[in-house]
Amino acid sequence: MSKDADIIVIGGGIIGCSVTYQLSKLGKKVLQIEREDITRGAAGATDGVVGYHTKKPGAQMDLAVQSISMFEHLSEELGEDVEYGFHCGGMQPVEDQLQWDILSGIVEEQRKSGVDIRMISIEEAREIEPMLAPDLKGALYSPTGGKVNPIKLTIAFSNAAKKLGATVMTETEVTDLIMEGTAVKGVKTTKGDFYADAVVNSCGAWAANIGKMAGLNIPIQPRKGQLIVTEPIGPFMDVTLQCARYNVIKFRPEAVDDPAALKIGNSLSIEQTETGGLIIGGTREFVGYDRENSLEAIETILRRAVRFFPALKDICFIRAFAGLRPYTPDGLPLIGKVNAREGFYIAAGHEGDGIALSPITGKLLAEQIVYGKESYSLESFDPNRFPLESA
């Protein structure tokens, strides 16, 4: 049995491309395999928010602090402009006292990680974003929020990896894992069998399918998010903005009493791209692998946008799309070695935080694989916190 690579990475999304790049940077011969093409999954169907204010307080927030510090020099490091904008700010306007109280409690916990997040009045919020509706109560605000072009970032990771010697195979489906007892030795694909010392499962919402090939129950399932793109307009907003319901649904869903909102997990997420168009979302829906847009979601998203930005009522939208976020039961990704399967690693389950956490995920997992220990603890994200072996 000849070895085709040191490590095989399954998945061509932003996490898989980051892992491939970082492993290549550490001198490993990497083969990356993608069923479709780079960015065809969640990385190509998302906004580019890179901020602290949407992160779960505690371990996830602390990891985000590590990751976001890496963004400032990524364009230079990767040799391509990834359109990263730091200090554009992140904001979550609130509509009522209940939302204000919930977000205030979340902010208090988030600030324990040393980040600049605070609650401000609607007058202060409108000084930052004058187009906001004046009847809002106030807002959560993080002045260090940023945004990036997720497609350009994913492709930049991939191109940089290839320059370092990585092989990237697209339009290639992994049909099974090659096992020797409980050890993973390689992959079977539609283009042949490939062998390596280690295999990384970076398949996002499809990670559980790869896990089954190893006899594992990986607790990741797809959660659909729908988005809309408007026609290009003049300068309209600077911050990346989500309504307060975004964090409330994410962290305190029991506080939402609107059945329609809970059904599709609707909240507002909006940012303006460098070309002038607005990306408006979004939803959180458990509908399997369905990636179709629905009229119900589009109407709800647009009504939500006009509620917070009345001036958008006459703007045309030009397309809608949807992606699948990889959801986990505790809201934290799975990053690291699977103890029950020698040579098998997971980097998946980031849900809506994959873009922001992509640099640090690739770096730390690569260190764990190559050195046996990462430079920043991944204990809270250990895949083995779940009972992974099938009964």
N, C-alpha and C positions, 0 to 999 in steps of 0.2 A: 504493500500500500504506500504509494508516494504521496507526499504532502503538496497540495496546491497553494497553500498560504499558511501563514502563522495563525491568522484569525479570519474567520468568515463573519461578516456583518450582514444580517438579513434585514432589509428595509431601507428605502431610499428617501425617507423623510428627513426633517431637520435634525432629529436625534441621531438617526443612523449615519447621516453625513458628518455630524460633529464627532461621533465616536470613531468613524473611519479616519477622519482628519487627525484626531489626537493620537490614535494608535500609529498612524503613519509617521507622525511627528516624533514618536518615540522609537522609530526605526523598525517597526514591524511590517511584514509583508501582509497586506490586507486585501481580501476579496470581498467586495460589497455586491449583494444581489438584490435586485428590485423587480417585483412582478410587473410593474408598469413602467413609469419613468420617474426621474427625480422630481419631487414636489407634487406628485399626483394625489397625495393624500391630504392630511390636515394642513401641512405646510403651505399648500397652494390654495387653501380655502379658509383663510383666516385674516384677521387684521394683524398689525405689527406692534401691539402694545408691549412695551418693556417697562414695567413699573412695579413698585412695591405695594401699592395700595390695594391690589386685588389678591394679594397672597395671604394664605392662612397663617395666622400668628404662630410663632414657634419655629419648629424645624424648617418648614417650607420657606418662611420669611427669611430665616438666617441663610438658607441656601441661595435664595434670590439675591441677597446682599452680595454674596460671593460671586454670583454669576453676572449680575448687572455691572459690577466693577470691571468685568472683562470686555464689555461692549465698546468702550470708548476707543480702543485701539484695534478693534477687529478688522476694520477696512484696511488699515495699514498692514496688519499681520497676514491677512488672507490675500492681499494684493488686488482687491476689488472693492468698489464703493457699494456698501450694503445699505446706504441711505439711513444711517443711524442718526437720530436727532435727540441729543440729551438736553434736559432742562426745558422741554416743551411743556412739561407739567401734566399731571393726571388729576382728574376731577370727577366727583360723583355727587351731583345735585340731589337734594332730598326734598320730598314733597310735604311731609307732615312730621309731627312731633315723634311718632313711633319710629319712623325711619331715622330721625336725628338721634334718638336715644340708642338705637341698635348700632348705628355706625360709630357713635361716640365710644361705645363699649369696645367695639372691634379696634378702633384707632388706638385706644389706650393700651390694648394688648400688642398691637403692631409696633408701637413706639418703643417697646421693650427691646427691640432688635436694633435700636439706634438710628431709625430712619425718620426723615422729616415728613410726617403726615399729621394733618391737623384739621379741625372743623372751622369753617369760616362762614360769615353771614352772606346772605344773598347779595347784599350791596358789594361786598368784597369780591364775590364770585363774578359779578357782572362787570367789575372793573377789569378782571382778567379776560372774561368772555362776554362782551357787551350784548351778543345776540341771544343770551339766555332769557327765558321767560321771567318777568319781574315778580310773579306771584309765588315763586319757589321759596322754601324756608331758608335754605342755606346749602352748604356743600362740604363734602370731604375734599381736601386738597393736598396734593403732594407735588411740590415745585420741581422735584427731580425726576418726575416721570418722563419717559422717553418713548420713541417709536422707531421701528426699523422696517425695511422691506423684507418680509419673510421669505419670499421666493428668491430674491437676490442673495440673501444670507445663506440659504440652503445650497444654492448653486455655487456660491463662493467657497463654502466648506468642501463641497465635492471637487471643485476644480483644484483647490489647494491640496487635497488629498492625492489626486491623480498626479500632480506635479511632484509629490513625494514618493510616487511609485505605486500607489493603490490602483487596483483594477476594479472598475465599476461595470457590472453587467446589468443592463436594463432589459425589459421585456423577457424576463426570466423568472419563472415561478418555482418556488421551493415546494416540492410535492411530498417530501418526507425528510426526516433526520436519519443519519446513519449512526446506529447505536452499537456499542459493544458492551453488553451488560447494561449498567446504568450510566456509562460514559457516552457523551456525544462526540463523535469523531468526524462528522461532516454533514453534508446535505445532498439529497437527491433533487435534481431540478429538471425542468423541461429541456435543458441543454446539456444534461449529463450529471455525473456525480463529482463532488469536490470534497477534498479532505483538508483538515486543519487541526491545530492543537486546541482551538477554542472556537465556539460559535456564540455570537451575540444576537439575541432576539430584540430587534428595534422596530417592531412592526406596528407600533401605535395601537389603533383600535382593533387590529387583526392579530395582536400578540397572543391572545388565547388560542387561536387556531394553530400557531406554531407550537405552543406549549403542549397541545394535545398530542402532537407527534412524538413528544418525549414522555408521554404519560403523565402530564401535569395539568392541574386545573388552575390556570392563571386568572385571578379575579379582575380581569379588565374587560369592559364591554363598551361598545360604541355609543356615543351620546351626540346626536346631531345638532349642529348649529347652522342657522340660515342667515345669510347676509345679502345686502343690496348695495349696488354701486350706482352713484348718481352721475349725471353729466358733469364735466369740469365747470367749476365756477371760480369766481375771484376769491381772494383771501377771505375766509369765513371764520375759521377758528384755529387756535394754536394747540390747545391741550388735546390729549386723548381723553375721551369722556365716556363714562358709564353712569346710568342713573343709579340711585341708591339701591334699587331693587336688585341690581346685579350682585352686590355683596350679600344682600339679605337672602336671596334665593340660594346663593352659594353656601352661606354659613348658617343661616337661620330660616330655612324654608317653612318651618311651622308658623312663622310670623306673617306669612302671606295669606290673606283671606280671599284672594281673587281666584276662583277656580279656573278661569280661562288662562290667567297668567301661569298658574301651576301646571296646567295641562301641557303647555309647550315651553315652560320655563322662560317666559318672555321678559326681557329687560332691554334697555337701550344701551348700545355701545356704538360710539361714533368717532371717527377721526378723519382728517383731511389729508390726502396723499400729496406728494410733491407735484403731481400733474393737475391738481385742483379738484379731482373727484372726491366725494365723500364715501367712505365705507361705513355702512350702517347695519348693525345687528341688534340683537341676535336672540337665539333660542337655545334651550337645552332640552332635547327630546330623546326619550328612549324608544326608538322605532327600528331597532335592528340595524341593518346595513343600508337602509333606504337613504339615498342622497338626493332625492328629488325635493324641489321647492314646493311649498303649498301656498295657496292664495290666503288662507287663514293667517299664516305666519307673516307673509309679506304685508298684508293689511295692518296687522297688529304692530309690526315693527315700524311702519311708516307713521301710524297714528302716534306711536310713542315718540318718534323723532320730532314731530310737529308740536307735541305737548311741551317739549323742552326748548325747541327752537322754532317758534311760530313762523319765522321767515322762510322756512323750508317748504311751506305749503304749495308753492308754485314751481318747485324744482322738479325736473324730470329724472327718473332713474332709468338706467340703460341696460342693466342686467341684474340677475340674482343668482346666487350659487349657494351650495351647502357643503359642509365638511363634517367629518366624524371625529370627535374628541375621544381619546382613550380614558374612560372613567374608571376609578378605583373606589372601593367602598369607604376608605378613610380619607380620600382626597389627596393622597400623597403618591408620587410615582414609585415604581419598583426599579431600583438601580443596584445591580451587583450580581454576585455569584449565586447560583442555585446549589445549595449544599447537597441535595439528593441526586444531582446529575453532574458528574465530573465534566469539566470543560464547557459548561453551559452558563451563559450570563443573560441578564435581562436589563434593558434600558427602555422602559415604556410606562405608560400610565400617567403621563403629565397633564392630561385633560387640556384645559385652556392655558396652561403655563409652559407649554413646550418651547415656545419661541424664547421667552425670557430665561428659561433654565437650560437651554441647549448648550451654551458654551461650557458651563461648569459640569453638566452631565457627561459630556464627552471627555473632558479633562480627567475627572475623578475616576470614571470607569476605566479609562485607558491606564491610569496609574495602578488601579487595583489589579488589572489583568497582567500588566508588565512587571510591576514591583511587588505585588502581593499586598500592598497597603496604599491607600489613597492619602493625599495631603490634607484633606478635610473630611471629617467623618461622614460616612453614608449610613450610619447605624439606623437612623430613623426611616430610611428608605430601603432597608434590607428586604429583598423579596421573600425571605424565609420567615417574615413576620406573619405570613399567611400559610395555612396548611396546603401546600402546593401539590403534593402527591395524590393521584387519583386513588379512590378507595378500591 
